[in-house]
Amino acid sequence: MGTFDQTKAYAPQEETFFDDGREIELLHFIYSHPKIQQIRGSPKEVLAAIDEFGRTKKYLMNVGEDKGRIVCDLIADVKPKTMVELGGYVGYSCILYADAVRKAGGEIYFSFERNPEFAAVISSLVDLAGLTDIVKVVVGSSDESIARLHSSGALKHIDLMFLDHYKPAYTTDLKLCEELGLVTPGSVLAADNVIKPGNPPYLEYVCSSVAEKKKKRAGEGKGDSTQGIAERTVKQYANRYESEKFSNSPGNPNLVYESKLVNSFEPTGVPNILLPLLSLITLPFSAALVILSLVYSKLFPQPRQIPFRDASERKTILVTGVSMTKGLVIARILAQNTPHRVIGADTSALSPGRFSSSLAKFCILTPPDGNDAEPYIDSLLHVIKSEKVDLWISCSSVIAAVEDGEVVRLAEKERGPGFHAVQFRSDVVKRLHEKDHFIDYIRSLELPVPESHRSTSSAEVVKILIKEKKGNGKDKKFILKPIGVDDRARANMMTLLPFEKREDTVSYIKNLHISSNNPFQVQQFISGAEYCTHALVIRGRVVAFTCCPSSELLMHYEAIPSSSHLFKQMLEFTQRVAEDGGESFSGHLSFDFLAEGEGTVSKLYPIECNPRAHTAVALFSNTPQMASAYLSAFEPSKPKDMEIVTPRSPTSSYYWLGHDIVALLILPVLDLLWGIRTVSEVLDCMTDFWEHVVSWRDGTFSIQDPVPFFVLYHVYWPLKFLTSLVKGKRWSRINVSTTKVFVQ
Ligand SMILES: C[S@@+](CC[C@H](N)C(=O)[O-])C[C@H]1O[C@@H](n2cnc3c(N)ncnc32)[C@H](O)[C@@H]1O
């Protein structure tokens, strides 16, 4: 999650935080505001005045600016004709969203509010904001209002619905809308507070498959819509509404939702200075660990293997991308197990790898810029030339993959036949990297691929899906992947098609605007475990290989034994692709696979290829033979007899301490406080954490080379966080090993 601007924080939430007269106070505050003339007719100024009251007078349970922006973006994207909000309160979300709906060409915004006093406040402020032409405030309990408006014909379809009322009614009201045909394929739902304070019945419902919903309906009846919701939330309106009643609608189990979780802040804020703070708190421990390790490495230095016989044999090996664990691991392996000079390069001056004792020198590269790759290419070529690099091992990030391919061609020209690179040429990178081309290529090798079709019209897609349904593939499901850049479609990529009813499928597909300018891939959905691989390929031969189950954010690596059937299957596949590449095919090659079935009967489907190093290379940290695998690049022809290097056994599993402290300790405890996780779930997380600390290895830490670990957590990341804070940039997640920041 990003950071919360404290200057925008509302007053703290008290024990009683609504329905105590503050809503009417708000009206007095606004209508006696010195800037009232400016406020009239301006949604923005009305919202600013509500915010001012929330900050300087009393807390208000409004959606707030941060979460509001997310839904406004959604409105701009969905362009709803009709939008409905359940729970209007004093009209903050209503004014913000109705204004956005109007700007996006929408026709009507319904604000459902059951408390007549609050509804009157909404109406008054909507009028003040000049939005009466688009807003209809509906007083009454949401279920009754939905049914009434539907039967009168005033509400025919909901394009976008914002759920922000009584939490247990989220699921029951949604089902009612489904049954009445108000919510159909293509409708978009935005639900507030489903994670904190939490709404498990709603999350379960929208995440269930058709079969699960049908089973639940047949078996357990309707279920309890309050189950798992904090008691305080269930009783939130008990003062005024003694007993709550819900719609008993069965819903439409044939609707399947594509869900996306968006984290944001309450207006009171959960200030996310947590990570820099964590870095500060843990600094003394890290410092002590580094000092002890340095003393240890002085007392018990690890002898560097293979002394020189002749200085002329000494080569210069360049590893790029040493701010990432993968680059650092490779540099360490080579420095420790070869007599050669290992130098590193990266685009970040404070790259943790810069401080590694394995590097003889560190060079800074100009970061690649989407519009102009020349400066990056030039800076890398300059290093290769001036440092007389003999072997370049590229570990650069995805954004530089094609550029790195171009550098190989130029560097070979510049440095002559003595120069070698572990990096594919740019045409190979493109062929393997782009989903569409990759599947076509793999199919041309007669290797299994998930059934995939390129489509340039809605009619074509419908034809494929309906044909499948009629044929043998009754239970076969498909997903639609945009081939070009279509972010909206990308967000809905995991919707399983076809729907039960043909017309639902047709209307869903129509909404995607598929055309020759916006082509899609119709791809068979494979349900099964996901695996990732990492291979080093030299001249078309796999010389090192490992694979492991894919984990959340790829922060945990447990190697699959080389004797297993799965390992062999994935290796054979990789070998087939490598062989096809021929003599000039040298680089890091990794695939993502889905395995249908289990054990020896499992069928593997490749779903993606990354023609670059994978963090799974960390599994080789303790494998000296990996150095020889890299040095085989110097051999004049295909390294034939060399055994394929696999992680030395017993193979340690890898984790990242910084990630686990947050993911397995801090977040679960916070979730427990919010009532999202149970005590036993939190204990399970803690047990995993302890197991990792005791028997796994940290990906960055090395007792012989501890400084990069310190720099990563106490220099590199804190500076990145602080820069983001200053620039007002937000991040939703970070990957400590690849240093990737997922921007919100
Ligand atoms: C969190 S507030 C809504 C805040 C508002 N969406 C905003 O961001 O400005 C929840 C509101 O839902 C209303 N509410 C609760 N249960 C309801 C129901 N069953 N039908 C309609 N309104 C309901 C409450 O009276 C309260 O005003």
The ligand as an SDF file (V2000), in Angstrom:
LIG
                    3D

 27 29  0  0  0  0  0  0  0  0999 V2000
  -20.3030    4.2520    5.5800 C   0  0  0  0  0  0  0  0  0  0  0  0
  -21.7380    5.1480    5.3650 S   0  0  0  0  0  0  0  0  0  0  0  0
  -21.7090    5.6030    3.7020 C   0  0  0  0  0  0  0  0  0  0  0  0
  -20.7130    6.6320    3.3780 C   0  0  0  0  0  0  0  0  0  0  0  0
  -20.8540    7.1820    1.9900 C   0  0  0  0  0  0  0  0  0  0  0  0
  -20.9140    6.1480    0.9870 N   0  0  0  0  0  0  0  0  0  0  0  0
  -19.7070    8.1130    1.6680 C   0  0  0  0  0  0  0  0  0  0  0  0
  -18.6290    7.6070    1.4050 O   0  0  0  0  0  0  0  0  0  0  0  0
  -19.8590    9.2990    1.7000 O   0  0  0  0  0  0  0  0  0  0  0  0
  -22.9630    3.9430    5.4240 C   0  0  0  0  0  0  0  0  0  0  0  0
  -24.3740    4.4870    5.2270 C   0  0  0  0  0  0  0  0  0  0  0  0
  -25.1920    3.4180    4.8700 O   0  0  0  0  0  0  0  0  0  0  0  0
  -26.4600    3.6070    5.4270 C   0  0  0  0  0  0  0  0  0  0  0  0
  -27.1150    2.2910    5.4850 N   0  0  0  0  0  0  0  0  0  0  0  0
  -26.8330    1.2680    6.3120 C   0  0  0  0  0  0  0  0  0  0  0  0
  -27.6230    0.2140    6.0280 N   0  0  0  0  0  0  0  0  0  0  0  0
  -28.3880    0.5580    4.9930 C   0  0  0  0  0  0  0  0  0  0  0  0
  -29.3860   -0.0890    4.2490 C   0  0  0  0  0  0  0  0  0  0  0  0
  -29.7500   -1.3470    4.4990 N   0  0  0  0  0  0  0  0  0  0  0  0
  -29.9560    0.5820    3.2470 N   0  0  0  0  0  0  0  0  0  0  0  0
  -29.5810    1.8400    2.9420 C   0  0  0  0  0  0  0  0  0  0  0  0
  -28.6650    2.5020    3.6280 N   0  0  0  0  0  0  0  0  0  0  0  0
  -28.0560    1.8970    4.6270 C   0  0  0  0  0  0  0  0  0  0  0  0
  -26.1780    4.2030    6.7720 C   0  0  0  0  0  0  0  0  0  0  0  0
  -27.2880    4.9030    7.2750 O   0  0  0  0  0  0  0  0  0  0  0  0
  -24.9860    5.1050    6.4490 C   0  0  0  0  0  0  0  0  0  0  0  0
  -25.4240    6.3930    6.1840 O   0  0  0  0  0  0  0  0  0  0  0  0
  1  2  1  0
  2  3  1  0
  2 10  1  0
  3  4  1  0
  4  5  1  0
  5  6  1  0
  5  7  1  0
  7  8  2  0
  7  9  1  0
 10 11  1  0
 11 12  1  0
 11 26  1  0
 12 13  1  0
 13 14  1  0
 13 24  1  0
 14 15  1  0
 14 23  1  0
 15 16  2  0
 16 17  1  0
 17 18  1  0
 17 23  2  0
 18 19  1  0
 18 20  2  0
 20 21  1  0
 21 22  2  0
 22 23  1  0
 24 25  1  0
 24 26  1  0
 26 27  1  0
M  CHG  2   2   1   9  -1
M  END
$$$$
